[in-house]
Amino acid sequence: MFKYHFMQNALIAILLITPIFGILGTMIVNNKMAFFSDALGHSAFTGIALGMLLGIQDTLVSMVVFGVIFALLLNWIRKKSIASTDTVISVFASCGMAIGLAILSLGGNFAKYNSLLIGDILSITSHEIIGLLVAFVAVLCFWFFCFNHLHAISINRSLARTKGIPVEWIDNLFVILIAIVVMLSIQWVGLLIINALLILPAASARNIAYNMRAYHFYSVVIAVVSGVLGLVLSYYFGIATGPMIVIVASCIFFMTLLFGKKNRR
């Protein structure tokens, strides 16, 4: 199967995307932001629509720019609002997607954006792989330099401030990173399932890990295994790659859930 150039590109992309999801997923789960990445994914249509209205030809540029602005605004409001975080994020997700769909449907051109719903990893180009490589390096740098601070913030924001941690800067940098990764990946992974790929590896790792180091290691391994196995199975069964990866990751989650319960007993 890997004698084809498009399959080689897809494999390279999987080996870059899945570790990113594994690393980011642990921090998203720790900070209870599972719905945050989902809201960002739903706002992709609004980014495309605004880019179209502004005459921006490259939809990826408009998605990334809008995604970053949307993430910062959502992060600010969820900290200021008296409503629960889940409520605020759900409202933003629904509103963001509805506005995008409304604008894109005006000219009857929505059909050409249907591919964003399930993604197409097989269409990725060498130029786009370079973009994923840059994102991969950025996530590694953030994890190396900022994870301890972010972890302290997730435990107790007030205590983190007393320790001299720049809480607002770290928090905003984190949501910007999530926005960039989500918008870069959404056209290959799919809007409907990108949040599952971010959350499932970390959730599976949490079932079996006994310390933070193992938690990150298991999350990355599960993400990579799910990605590669999903790509192979999708090729032989003729199923879209993104959904197949989620199916594999879901099976791993349920296995780790049972294994973790057994060990705890």
Disulfide bonds with the S-S distance in Angstrom:
none
